[in-house]
Each structure stands twice: as C-alpha cells, then as structure tokens.
C-alpha cells in the first residue's frame, strides 16, 4: 500500500476512534472490580484481577502476531473487540449462575485478557502500514493519545455509573462501547496485501512466532517499565480508599490526562532525536513517580504522583512502540509487535502480582510495594544508559 505523506487520513482517525472505544470499554471496569471481587468473598485474590487478564493477553500475542501477518490486521482487531463485547454481558451472571462465583470471575478475567492480546497488535501494525516511516513516532503518539483518552474517561465514567446505577449498567455499557469499536472496524480497508484465509493450522505456533530477536531491546525495557503500570492499576483503587478519595477512578483520570499532552510531543521528539534518549528520560520519571507514590500521605501528593506517572507513560509508550516497528519490517511486523506486547503483559502481570503480595491488604505496606516496584524502572534506565546499537 502506498503511504501518504500525512498521518491524518480518514483511516487513521477511524482507527483512533475505535481504539478510544476499546480502551474505555475494559478500563472502565478496573476501579470497581476489586470491590466486586471482595463482595463475592475473594478479597485475597485482588492481585489476580490484573495478573490473569495479562496472562492470557501475553499468551495470545504469538497467535495475534502470526494472524496479523497472515489473515490481516482488521480481523485481528475485530476479534479483540468482540471478546470485550461478550465479556461485558457475562460479568453480571457471575454471582447468580456459577456455584463458585470467585473462581468464575477469575476465569472470566482470563477470557477477557484475549481482547488486549489481539486488538493492540493489529492496530499498531495497521498504523505502521498507513503512515510515513519518518512520522512513525508521531503517529504512535496520536494513536496512544486516543487510547489514553479512553483510559482516562473509562474509569471515571465507570465509577460514576456504579455509584448512580449499580454494577450491571457498568458491565452493559462496557459491552456497548466494544460493539461500537467493532462497527467502526468493519468499514476499514485491509492493509495486508498477501492475505490468506483463516485455517486452524495457522494457530500452530513455533518458537519463532513467540520471540523476534531483532526487537529484544525495546521489549526488555517495556517489560521492566510495565511493572509500575501493573502495580498502579492494582493498588490505586485501595490507595484511593485509604486516602478517602471519593471516586476511585480519579487517580486513573489524572494520570491519563497528564499523559495526553506529552504523547504527541514525545513522539515527534523521538522521530527527530532518537528513541533511546526519550526512553531514558521516561524510565527516570517512572522511577520518580513510584517513589512519590511510596511517600504519598495526602490526596494532593497522591494525585501529583499520578500526574508524574502520566507524563512518564506519555513519553515511554509511543516511543517504545515506534522503536519496535523501526527494528522490524512489513513481513515480520506482527511478530515483532507481538514480542513487545508479550513483554508488556508479562511486566504488567508480574507487577500486579508482586505489588499485591507486598501490599497484602495492609495500608501500611503501600510504601514497601512502590519502593520495590521503582527498582525495575531504575534498571531500565541503567540498561538504556549502557545499551549500544549493533552496527
């Protein structure tokens, strides 16, 4: 496909809108799920809410990467949104249909994870197909901006819906947004030229489909920096409650909004000055954000830490994606992005599990959890400081 010199095409805007709806769909559940699990008698399993979700997201990446490079970008994206649509209708059935409601909810989180295992892989590959190479960082920044807006509004709207109408309307709204995301995708032109029809043999995964060596560096720093995100989405709802913040989605809204302005600028800067310098700064700021959270004792300091964390995510995420695409080519783009996303999900899942274990439902252990998580982004900074690109 001939690439236009501008990134701002109709296809790009439609893709951003679909991404916004998709991220709003599953993120609006995050602030309320810990309380939902607690009400079902599973308070000690809070860490699994994110860990199980990211487990299947990570395990499905090799499949989504291979299918993205074979059957096409659009079918992979549509499947990811379809999973969100179906799961939204299943959450309300957990306490009434299943004998062990805690186990049922955790299994549903496993299934829900397939959504992010597929949709972002196809989306990133599609964007890389339709934008100029020299504006790739900018495009990833704008795409990330649309997803971040969804992540910002989703939790806030989710908490409001739950307070005003209850949990079931929250779940049904999540499904509705996912359905709208699918409808948009159905009208988009496929960008993969050498497509093949789906057949079950395409799901046979080899070691090569799991790991693309060319993108080890961006994948490794993605893995390290994602520990912080896993910790934040796991502990922020309980931290909000401990600090008597009324809306548990407020922290998510603050950190996401703070990432919006920086995403566009960071992408353009990385296009001009390189990916590694931007990622070094981002890793340092992530470390600082974790330290601020560790020592937060008031609502103001808690939200300030959220602003700093949002800035770091706004710098790191689009730059890491652009670096991954830089090191790949059209023939292995899906596999390369899948490798990076596997690292992302592994970091989020382990970060969620580790932070929840350290926290152990004791408010006095928040500082310990965030201090240990800060070490991972500090290691990322040191790695980037010493990394030398092979000639």
C-alpha positions as a Markdown table, in Angstrom:
| # | Residue | x | y | z |
|---|---|---|---|---|
| 1 | Unk | 0.0 | 0.0 | 0.0 |
| 2 | Unk | 1.3 | 3.5 | -0.9 |
| 3 | Unk | 1.9 | 5.5 | 2.2 |
| 4 | Unk | 0.6 | 9.1 | 2.2 |
| 5 | Unk | 2.9 | 11.8 | 3.5 |
| 6 | Unk | 0.5 | 12.8 | 6.2 |
| 7 | Unk | -0.7 | 10.7 | 9.1 |
| 8 | Unk | -4.0 | 12.4 | 9.3 |
| 9 | Unk | -6.2 | 10.3 | 7.0 |
| 10 | Unk | -9.7 | 9.1 | 7.4 |
| 11 | Unk | -8.5 | 5.6 | 8.1 |
| 12 | Unk | -6.2 | 6.9 | 10.8 |
| 13 | Unk | -8.9 | 8.9 | 12.5 |
| 14 | Unk | -11.3 | 5.9 | 12.4 |
| 15 | Unk | -8.6 | 3.7 | 13.9 |
| 16 | Unk | -8.1 | 6.2 | 16.7 |
| 17 | Unk | -11.8 | 6.3 | 17.4 |
| 18 | Unk | -12.0 | 2.5 | 17.6 |
| 19 | Unk | -9.0 | 2.5 | 19.9 |
| 20 | Unk | -10.6 | 5.1 | 22.2 |
| 21 | Unk | -13.8 | 3.0 | 22.5 |
| 22 | Unk | -11.9 | -0.2 | 23.0 |
| 23 | Unk | -9.7 | 1.1 | 25.8 |
| 24 | Unk | -12.6 | 2.9 | 27.5 |
| 25 | Unk | -14.6 | -0.4 | 27.4 |
| 26 | Unk | -12.3 | -2.6 | 29.5 |
| 27 | Unk | -10.6 | 0.2 | 31.6 |
| 28 | Unk | -14.0 | 1.4 | 33.0 |
| 29 | Unk | -14.2 | -1.9 | 34.9 |
| 30 | Unk | -10.8 | -1.6 | 36.6 |
| 31 | Unk | -11.6 | 0.6 | 39.6 |
| 32 | Unk | -14.7 | -1.4 | 40.5 |
| 33 | Unk | -13.5 | -5.0 | 40.1 |
| 34 | Unk | -11.5 | -5.2 | 43.3 |
| 35 | Unk | -14.6 | -4.2 | 45.3 |
| 36 | Unk | -16.7 | -6.6 | 43.2 |
| 37 | Unk | -14.3 | -9.5 | 43.9 |
| 38 | Unk | -14.3 | -8.6 | 47.6 |
| 39 | Unk | -18.1 | -8.6 | 47.7 |
| 40 | Unk | -18.0 | -12.1 | 46.3 |
| 41 | Unk | -15.6 | -13.2 | 49.1 |
| 42 | Unk | -12.4 | -13.1 | 47.2 |
| 43 | Unk | -10.5 | -10.1 | 48.7 |
| 44 | Unk | -7.3 | -12.0 | 49.0 |
| 45 | Unk | -7.3 | -12.6 | 45.2 |
| 46 | Unk | -7.2 | -8.9 | 44.2 |
| 47 | Unk | -3.8 | -9.2 | 42.6 |
| 48 | Unk | -5.2 | -11.9 | 40.2 |
| 49 | Unk | -7.7 | -9.4 | 38.6 |
| 50 | Unk | -4.9 | -7.9 | 36.6 |
| 51 | Unk | -2.5 | -10.8 | 36.6 |
| 52 | Unk | -4.9 | -13.3 | 35.0 |
| 53 | Unk | -6.1 | -10.7 | 32.4 |
| 54 | Unk | -2.5 | -10.0 | 31.4 |
| 55 | Unk | -1.6 | -13.7 | 31.4 |
| 56 | Unk | -3.9 | -14.6 | 28.5 |
| 57 | Unk | -3.1 | -11.3 | 26.8 |
| 58 | Unk | 0.5 | -12.3 | 26.8 |
| 59 | Unk | -0.1 | -15.9 | 25.9 |
| 60 | Unk | -2.3 | -14.9 | 22.9 |
| 61 | Unk | 0.3 | -12.4 | 21.5 |
| 62 | Unk | 2.1 | -15.0 | 19.4 |
| 63 | Unk | -1.2 | -16.1 | 17.8 |
| 64 | Unk | -2.3 | -12.5 | 17.2 |
| 65 | Unk | 1.1 | -11.6 | 15.8 |
| 66 | Unk | 1.0 | -14.5 | 13.3 |
| 67 | Unk | -2.6 | -13.9 | 12.4 |
| 68 | Unk | -1.9 | -10.2 | 11.9 |
| 69 | Unk | 0.8 | -11.1 | 9.3 |
| 70 | Unk | -1.4 | -13.8 | 7.6 |
| 71 | Unk | -5.1 | -13.2 | 7.6 |
| 72 | Unk | -4.9 | -9.5 | 8.1 |
| 73 | Unk | -4.9 | -6.6 | 10.5 |
| 74 | Unk | -8.7 | -5.9 | 10.6 |
| 75 | Unk | -9.9 | -9.4 | 11.6 |
| 76 | Unk | -7.5 | -9.5 | 14.5 |
| 77 | Unk | -8.6 | -6.1 | 15.7 |
| 78 | Unk | -12.3 | -7.1 | 15.4 |
| 79 | Unk | -11.8 | -10.3 | 17.4 |
| 80 | Unk | -10.2 | -8.4 | 20.2 |
| 81 | Unk | -13.1 | -6.0 | 20.5 |
| 82 | Unk | -15.6 | -8.9 | 20.2 |
| 83 | Unk | -14.1 | -10.5 | 23.3 |
| 84 | Unk | -14.7 | -7.3 | 25.3 |
| 85 | Unk | -18.3 | -7.2 | 23.9 |
| 86 | Unk | -19.1 | -10.8 | 25.1 |
| 87 | Unk | -17.4 | -10.5 | 28.5 |
| 88 | Unk | -19.3 | -7.4 | 29.4 |
| 89 | Unk | -22.5 | -9.5 | 29.3 |
| 90 | Unk | -21.0 | -12.3 | 31.3 |
| 91 | Unk | -19.8 | -10.3 | 34.4 |
| 92 | Unk | -23.4 | -9.8 | 35.8 |
| 93 | Unk | -24.1 | -13.5 | 35.6 |
| 94 | Unk | -21.2 | -14.5 | 37.9 |
| 95 | Unk | -22.9 | -14.4 | 41.3 |
| 96 | Unk | -26.2 | -15.9 | 40.1 |
| 97 | Unk | -25.2 | -18.6 | 37.7 |
| 98 | Unk | -22.0 | -20.1 | 38.9 |
| 99 | Unk | -21.6 | -22.1 | 42.2 |
| 100 | Unk | -18.1 | -20.7 | 42.9 |
| 101 | Unk | -18.5 | -17.0 | 42.0 |
| 102 | Unk | -14.9 | -16.1 | 42.9 |
| 103 | Unk | -13.5 | -18.8 | 40.6 |
| 104 | Unk | -15.9 | -17.8 | 37.9 |
| 105 | Unk | -14.9 | -14.2 | 38.0 |
| 106 | Unk | -11.2 | -15.1 | 37.8 |
| 107 | Unk | -11.8 | -17.4 | 34.8 |
| 108 | Unk | -13.7 | -14.6 | 33.1 |
| 109 | Unk | -10.8 | -12.3 | 33.7 |
| 110 | Unk | -8.6 | -14.9 | 31.9 |
| 111 | Unk | -11.0 | -14.9 | 28.9 |
| 112 | Unk | -11.2 | -11.1 | 28.9 |
| 113 | Unk | -7.5 | -10.9 | 28.5 |
| 114 | Unk | -7.7 | -12.2 | 25.0 |
| 115 | Unk | -9.1 | -8.8 | 24.0 |
| 116 | Unk | -5.8 | -6.9 | 24.6 |
| 117 | Unk | -3.9 | -9.8 | 23.3 |
| 118 | Unk | -5.4 | -9.2 | 19.8 |
| 119 | Unk | -6.7 | -5.6 | 19.4 |
| 120 | Unk | -3.5 | -3.6 | 20.0 |
| 121 | Unk | -1.3 | -5.9 | 17.9 |
| 122 | Unk | -3.5 | -5.5 | 14.9 |
| 123 | Unk | -3.9 | -1.8 | 15.5 |
| 124 | Unk | -0.2 | -1.0 | 15.7 |
| 125 | Unk | 0.5 | -3.0 | 12.6 |
| 126 | Unk | -2.2 | -1.2 | 10.7 |
| 127 | Unk | -0.9 | 2.2 | 11.7 |
| 128 | Unk | 2.6 | 1.3 | 10.7 |
| 129 | Unk | 1.2 | 0.3 | 7.3 |
| 130 | Unk | -0.5 | 3.6 | 6.6 |
| 131 | Unk | 1.9 | 6.3 | 7.9 |
| 132 | Unk | 5.2 | 7.6 | 6.6 |
| 133 | Unk | 8.3 | 6.0 | 8.3 |
| 134 | Unk | 9.7 | 9.3 | 9.3 |
| 135 | Unk | 6.5 | 10.2 | 11.2 |
| 136 | Unk | 6.0 | 6.9 | 12.9 |
| 137 | Unk | 6.7 | 8.1 | 16.4 |
| 138 | Unk | 4.3 | 11.0 | 16.0 |
| 139 | Unk | 1.6 | 8.6 | 14.7 |
| 140 | Unk | 2.1 | 6.2 | 17.6 |
| 141 | Unk | 1.8 | 9.1 | 19.9 |
| 142 | Unk | -1.5 | 10.2 | 18.5 |
| 143 | Unk | -2.8 | 6.7 | 18.5 |
| 144 | Unk | -1.7 | 6.3 | 22.1 |
| 145 | Unk | -3.4 | 9.6 | 22.8 |
| 146 | Unk | -6.8 | 8.2 | 21.7 |
| 147 | Unk | -6.3 | 5.1 | 23.8 |
| 148 | Unk | -5.3 | 7.2 | 26.8 |
| 149 | Unk | -8.4 | 9.4 | 26.5 |
| 150 | Unk | -10.4 | 6.1 | 26.7 |
| 151 | Unk | -8.3 | 5.1 | 29.7 |
| 152 | Unk | -9.0 | 8.4 | 31.3 |
| 153 | Unk | -12.7 | 8.7 | 30.8 |
| 154 | Unk | -13.4 | 4.9 | 31.2 |
| 155 | Unk | -12.5 | 4.6 | 35.0 |
| 156 | Unk | -14.2 | 7.9 | 35.9 |
| 157 | Unk | -17.4 | 7.0 | 34.0 |
| 158 | Unk | -17.3 | 3.5 | 35.4 |
| 159 | Unk | -17.1 | 4.7 | 39.0 |
| 160 | Unk | -19.9 | 7.2 | 38.3 |
| 161 | Unk | -22.1 | 4.6 | 36.7 |
| 162 | Unk | -21.6 | 2.2 | 39.6 |
| 163 | Unk | -22.4 | 4.8 | 42.2 |
| 164 | Unk | -25.5 | 6.0 | 40.3 |
| 165 | Unk | -26.9 | 2.9 | 38.9 |
| 166 | Unk | -25.0 | -0.2 | 40.1 |
| 167 | Unk | -22.6 | -2.7 | 38.7 |
| 168 | Unk | -24.8 | -4.2 | 36.0 |
| 169 | Unk | -25.2 | -1.0 | 34.0 |
| 170 | Unk | -21.4 | -0.6 | 34.1 |
| 171 | Unk | -20.9 | -4.0 | 32.5 |
| 172 | Unk | -23.5 | -3.4 | 29.8 |
| 173 | Unk | -22.0 | 0.0 | 29.0 |
| 174 | Unk | -18.6 | -1.7 | 28.6 |
| 175 | Unk | -20.1 | -4.1 | 26.1 |
| 176 | Unk | -21.8 | -1.3 | 24.2 |
| 177 | Unk | -18.5 | 0.6 | 23.7 |
| 178 | Unk | -16.8 | -2.6 | 22.5 |
| 179 | Unk | -19.6 | -3.1 | 19.9 |
| 180 | Unk | -19.2 | 0.4 | 18.6 |
| 181 | Unk | -15.5 | -0.3 | 18.2 |
| 182 | Unk | -16.3 | -3.3 | 16.1 |
| 183 | Unk | -18.7 | -1.5 | 13.9 |
| 184 | Unk | -16.0 | 1.1 | 13.0 |
| 185 | Unk | -13.6 | -1.6 | 12.1 |
| 186 | Unk | -16.0 | -3.3 | 9.7 |
| 187 | Unk | -15.8 | -0.3 | 7.3 |
| 188 | Unk | -12.0 | -0.2 | 7.2 |
| 189 | Unk | -9.9 | -1.4 | 4.2 |
| 190 | Unk | -7.4 | -4.1 | 4.9 |
| 191 | Unk | -3.8 | -3.1 | 4.5 |
| 192 | Unk | -2.1 | -6.5 | 4.4 |
| 193 | Unk | -1.6 | -7.3 | 0.7 |
| 194 | Unk | -0.7 | -11.0 | 0.8 |
| 195 | Unk | -3.6 | -12.3 | 2.9 |
| 196 | Unk | -4.5 | -16.0 | 3.3 |
| 197 | Unk | -7.9 | -17.4 | 4.5 |
| 198 | Unk | -8.0 | -18.4 | 8.1 |
| 199 | Unk | -7.3 | -22.1 | 8.8 |
| 200 | Unk | -6.6 | -23.9 | 12.0 |
| 201 | Unk | -3.0 | -24.7 | 11.0 |
| 202 | Unk | -2.2 | -21.0 | 11.4 |
| 203 | Unk | -2.6 | -21.5 | 15.2 |
| 204 | Unk | 0.4 | -23.8 | 15.3 |
| 205 | Unk | 3.0 | -21.6 | 17.0 |
| 206 | Unk | 6.7 | -22.1 | 16.7 |
| 207 | Unk | 9.4 | -20.6 | 18.9 |
| 208 | Unk | 10.0 | -18.1 | 16.1 |
| 209 | Unk | 6.4 | -16.8 | 16.5 |
| 210 | Unk | 6.9 | -16.2 | 20.2 |
| 211 | Unk | 10.1 | -14.1 | 20.1 |
| 212 | Unk | 11.5 | -11.8 | 17.5 |
| 213 | Unk | 15.2 | -11.3 | 18.4 |
| 214 | Unk | 15.5 | -8.0 | 16.5 |
| 215 | Unk | 13.3 | -6.2 | 19.0 |
| 216 | Unk | 14.8 | -7.6 | 22.2 |
| 217 | Unk | 16.0 | -4.1 | 23.4 |
| 218 | Unk | 12.6 | -2.3 | 23.3 |
| 219 | Unk | 10.9 | -5.5 | 24.6 |
| 220 | Unk | 13.2 | -5.7 | 27.6 |
| 221 | Unk | 12.7 | -2.1 | 28.7 |
| 222 | Unk | 9.0 | -2.5 | 28.1 |
| 223 | Unk | 9.0 | -5.5 | 30.4 |
| 224 | Unk | 10.8 | -3.6 | 33.2 |
| 225 | Unk | 8.8 | -0.4 | 32.9 |
| 226 | Unk | 5.5 | -2.3 | 32.9 |
| 227 | Unk | 5.9 | -3.4 | 36.5 |
| 228 | Unk | 4.9 | 0.1 | 37.5 |
| 229 | Unk | 1.7 | 0.0 | 35.5 |
| 230 | Unk | 0.7 | -3.3 | 36.9 |
| 231 | Unk | 1.3 | -2.0 | 40.4 |
| 232 | Unk | -0.6 | 1.2 | 39.8 |
| 233 | Unk | -3.8 | -0.4 | 38.4 |
| 234 | Unk | -3.8 | -3.0 | 41.2 |
| 235 | Unk | -3.1 | -0.7 | 44.2 |
| 236 | Unk | -4.5 | 2.6 | 43.2 |
| 237 | Unk | -8.2 | 1.8 | 44.0 |
| 238 | Unk | -7.3 | 0.6 | 47.5 |
| 239 | Unk | -4.9 | 3.5 | 47.9 |
| 240 | Unk | -7.7 | 5.9 | 46.9 |
| 241 | Unk | -10.0 | 4.4 | 49.5 |
| 242 | Unk | -7.3 | 4.6 | 52.2 |
| 243 | Unk | -6.9 | 8.3 | 51.5 |
| 244 | Unk | -10.7 | 8.8 | 51.4 |
| 245 | Unk | -10.7 | 9.8 | 47.7 |
| 246 | Unk | -14.4 | 9.7 | 46.8 |
| 247 | Unk | -14.1 | 8.5 | 43.2 |
| 248 | Unk | -11.7 | 5.6 | 42.8 |
| 249 | Unk | -11.3 | 6.3 | 39.1 |
| 250 | Unk | -10.0 | 9.8 | 39.8 |
| 251 | Unk | -6.3 | 8.8 | 40.0 |
| 252 | Unk | -6.7 | 6.9 | 36.7 |
| 253 | Unk | -8.2 | 10.0 | 35.1 |
| 254 | Unk | -5.5 | 12.3 | 36.4 |
| 255 | Unk | -2.6 | 10.2 | 35.3 |
| 256 | Unk | -4.1 | 9.5 | 31.9 |
| 257 | Unk | -5.0 | 13.1 | 31.2 |
| 258 | Unk | -1.5 | 14.2 | 32.1 |
| 259 | Unk | -0.1 | 11.8 | 29.5 |
| 260 | Unk | -2.2 | 13.3 | 26.7 |
| 261 | Unk | -0.3 | 16.5 | 26.1 |
| 262 | Unk | 3.1 | 14.8 | 26.3 |
| 263 | Unk | 2.3 | 11.9 | 23.9 |
| 264 | Unk | 2.2 | 13.9 | 20.8 |
| 265 | Unk | 5.3 | 15.9 | 21.7 |
| 266 | Unk | 7.3 | 12.8 | 22.8 |
| 267 | Unk | 6.5 | 11.0 | 19.5 |
| 268 | Unk | 7.8 | 13.9 | 17.4 |
| 269 | Unk | 10.9 | 14.4 | 19.6 |
| 270 | Unk | 11.7 | 10.7 | 19.3 |
| 271 | Unk | 11.4 | 11.0 | 15.5 |
| 272 | Unk | 13.9 | 13.8 | 15.5 |
| 273 | Unk | 16.4 | 12.9 | 18.2 |
| 274 | Unk | 16.0 | 9.1 | 18.6 |
| 275 | Unk | 14.1 | 6.6 | 20.6 |
| 276 | Unk | 16.7 | 5.8 | 23.3 |
| 277 | Unk | 17.2 | 9.3 | 24.7 |
| 278 | Unk | 13.4 | 9.7 | 25.2 |
| 279 | Unk | 13.1 | 6.3 | 26.8 |
| 280 | Unk | 16.0 | 7.0 | 29.2 |
| 281 | Unk | 14.2 | 10.1 | 30.5 |
| 282 | Unk | 10.9 | 8.3 | 30.6 |
| 283 | Unk | 12.4 | 5.5 | 32.8 |
| 284 | Unk | 13.8 | 8.0 | 35.2 |
| 285 | Unk | 10.4 | 9.7 | 35.5 |
| 286 | Unk | 8.6 | 6.4 | 36.1 |
| 287 | Unk | 11.1 | 5.7 | 38.9 |
| 288 | Unk | 10.4 | 9.1 | 40.4 |
| 289 | Unk | 6.6 | 8.5 | 40.2 |
| 290 | Unk | 6.9 | 5.3 | 42.1 |
| 291 | Unk | 8.9 | 7.0 | 44.8 |
| 292 | Unk | 6.3 | 9.8 | 45.0 |
| 293 | Unk | 3.6 | 7.2 | 45.4 |
| 294 | Unk | 5.6 | 5.4 | 48.1 |
| 295 | Unk | 5.7 | 8.5 | 50.2 |
| 296 | Unk | 2.2 | 9.9 | 49.4 |
| 297 | Unk | 0.2 | 10.5 | 52.6 |
| 298 | Unk | -2.4 | 13.0 | 51.3 |
| 299 | Unk | -4.8 | 13.2 | 48.4 |
| 300 | Unk | -2.8 | 16.0 | 46.8 |
| 301 | Unk | 0.5 | 14.2 | 46.9 |
| 302 | Unk | -1.2 | 11.0 | 45.6 |
| 303 | Unk | -2.7 | 12.9 | 42.6 |
| 304 | Unk | 0.6 | 14.7 | 42.0 |
| 305 | Unk | 2.3 | 11.3 | 41.8 |
| 306 | Unk | -0.4 | 10.4 | 39.3 |
| 307 | Unk | 0.5 | 13.4 | 37.1 |
| 308 | Unk | 4.1 | 12.5 | 37.1 |
| 309 | Unk | 3.3 | 8.9 | 36.3 |
| 310 | Unk | 1.1 | 10.0 | 33.4 |
| 311 | Unk | 3.9 | 12.1 | 31.9 |
| 312 | Unk | 6.3 | 9.2 | 32.0 |
| 313 | Unk | 3.7 | 6.9 | 30.3 |
| 314 | Unk | 3.1 | 9.5 | 27.7 |
| 315 | Unk | 6.7 | 9.6 | 26.8 |
| 316 | Unk | 7.5 | 5.9 | 27.1 |
| 317 | Unk | 4.6 | 4.1 | 25.4 |
| 318 | Unk | 4.6 | 5.6 | 21.9 |
| 319 | Unk | 8.4 | 5.7 | 21.8 |
| 320 | Unk | 8.7 | 2.0 | 22.7 |
| 321 | Unk | 6.2 | 1.1 | 20.0 |
| 322 | Unk | 7.9 | 3.2 | 17.4 |
| 323 | Unk | 11.3 | 1.7 | 18.2 |
| 324 | Unk | 9.8 | -1.8 | 17.9 |
| 325 | Unk | 8.5 | -1.0 | 14.4 |
| 326 | Unk | 11.8 | 0.6 | 13.5 |
| 327 | Unk | 13.6 | -2.7 | 14.1 |
| 328 | Unk | 11.1 | -4.7 | 12.1 |
| 329 | Unk | 9.8 | -4.9 | 8.5 |
| 330 | Unk | 6.5 | -5.4 | 6.9 |
| 331 | Unk | 7.0 | -9.2 | 6.7 |
| 332 | Unk | 7.5 | -9.7 | 10.5 |
| 333 | Unk | 5.8 | -6.6 | 11.9 |
| 334 | Unk | 3.0 | -8.5 | 13.6 |
| 335 | Unk | 5.5 | -10.9 | 15.2 |
| 336 | Unk | 7.8 | -8.0 | 16.3 |
| 337 | Unk | 4.9 | -6.1 | 17.9 |
| 338 | Unk | 3.6 | -9.3 | 19.5 |
| 339 | Unk | 7.0 | -9.8 | 21.1 |
| 340 | Unk | 7.0 | -6.3 | 22.5 |
| 341 | Unk | 3.4 | -6.8 | 23.8 |
| 342 | Unk | 4.2 | -10.1 | 25.4 |
| 343 | Unk | 6.9 | -8.3 | 27.4 |
| 344 | Unk | 4.3 | -5.6 | 28.2 |
| 345 | Unk | 1.8 | -8.1 | 29.5 |
| 346 | Unk | 4.4 | -10.0 | 31.4 |
| 347 | Unk | 5.6 | -6.9 | 33.2 |
| 348 | Unk | 2.1 | -5.7 | 34.0 |
| 349 | Unk | 1.0 | -9.1 | 35.3 |
| 350 | Unk | 4.1 | -9.7 | 37.4 |
| 351 | Unk | 4.0 | -6.1 | 38.7 |
| 352 | Unk | 0.3 | -6.6 | 39.7 |
| 353 | Unk | 1.0 | -9.9 | 41.4 |
| 354 | Unk | 4.2 | -8.7 | 43.2 |
| 355 | Unk | 2.7 | -5.4 | 44.4 |
| 356 | Unk | -0.5 | -7.1 | 45.6 |
| 357 | Unk | 1.6 | -9.7 | 47.5 |
| 358 | Unk | 3.7 | -6.9 | 49.1 |
| 359 | Unk | 0.7 | -4.9 | 50.0 |
| 360 | Unk | -1.3 | -7.9 | 51.4 |
| 361 | Unk | -4.4 | -5.7 | 52.1 |
| 362 | Unk | -2.5 | -3.6 | 54.7 |
| 363 | Unk | -2.4 | 0.1 | 54.1 |
| 364 | Unk | 0.9 | 0.5 | 55.9 |
| 365 | Unk | 2.6 | -1.6 | 53.3 |
| 366 | Unk | 1.9 | 0.7 | 50.3 |
| 367 | Unk | 5.4 | 2.3 | 50.6 |
| 368 | Unk | 7.2 | -1.0 | 50.5 |
| 369 | Unk | 5.3 | -2.1 | 47.4 |
| 370 | Unk | 6.0 | 1.0 | 45.4 |
| 371 | Unk | 9.6 | 1.3 | 46.5 |
| 372 | Unk | 10.4 | -2.2 | 45.3 |
| 373 | Unk | 8.5 | -1.6 | 42.0 |
| 374 | Unk | 10.6 | 1.5 | 41.5 |
| 375 | Unk | 13.7 | -0.6 | 41.2 |
| 376 | Unk | 12.5 | -2.2 | 37.9 |
| 377 | Unk | 12.3 | 1.1 | 36.1 |
| 378 | Unk | 15.6 | 2.2 | 37.5 |
| 379 | Unk | 17.1 | -1.0 | 36.0 |
| 380 | Unk | 15.5 | 0.0 | 32.7 |
| 381 | Unk | 17.3 | 3.4 | 32.9 |
| 382 | Unk | 20.6 | 1.7 | 33.5 |
| 383 | Unk | 20.2 | -0.7 | 30.7 |
| 384 | Unk | 19.4 | 2.1 | 28.2 |
| 385 | Unk | 22.3 | 4.1 | 29.5 |
| 386 | Unk | 24.7 | 1.3 | 28.6 |
| 387 | Unk | 22.9 | -0.1 | 25.5 |
| 388 | Unk | 24.8 | 0.3 | 22.3 |
| 389 | Unk | 23.1 | -0.4 | 19.0 |
| 390 | Unk | 24.9 | -3.1 | 17.0 |
| 391 | Unk | 26.4 | -1.9 | 13.8 |
